[in-house]
Amino acid sequence: MSAITPLEPPQNLTQLAYQKIKGYILSEDLDEETRLTEDALSRQLGISKSPVREALNSLHTEGLIRIEARRGAYLRRFSLKEVQNLYELREVLELYAVGAVQLSSKLLAELRDSVQRTRRMLKANDLQGHIEEDTRFHALIASATDNAELCRVLSNIQNQLWLCRRKTYRLSASTAPDAHGAILEALEQGDLRKAQDAMRKHVVLVRERLLNFIQTERDSG
């Protein structure tokens, strides 16, 4: 007699909830005072509150939300100093990544395709697509270092910075294709030092435009 085929285990609801909620807070123009309650999120996702609670705890640990007892979760507020610190750390890690990258024809082709897609997204005014492709370009370089911990830390920093840049992304979006193109050109030449210089200019430009905006907004507030 043949054995009964085991049932496929269900997908991890906590992980699914985490991905959904994370995508929501990073892509939507939510106000920092918008409450993210377990009740509301569980109803919208059609699941129980337990995996939602665990997902929110993970997002809190990653620094993307703040949880207030008996009130719910809210988007994290970043001070000017915190934004500066995040960008200083990102600069160090991005320069390390592009200097330690393991070059291959496949990587260069993927980066070339990414630059082209970034230009198309910008021309089509597809902000969300542009953001996702921007993130993908940097993730490709980090992945090519074969350092999983670097990829994890950089991804978390990127996510935190997206929260800071949600309302100001257009300040520097138009510079991304050329900046990525300069990094790619240096990598195609096998010149990692030149690629690091191009990466530094890219990160510093975005940082300064964001910090200037935040400072101006708070001075006038």
Helices and strands as residue ranges (DSSP letters): H 13-27, H 38-45, H 49-61, E 65-68, E 72-75, H 80-100, H 105-123, H 127-143, H 148-165, G 169-171, G 173-175, H 176-188, H 192-220
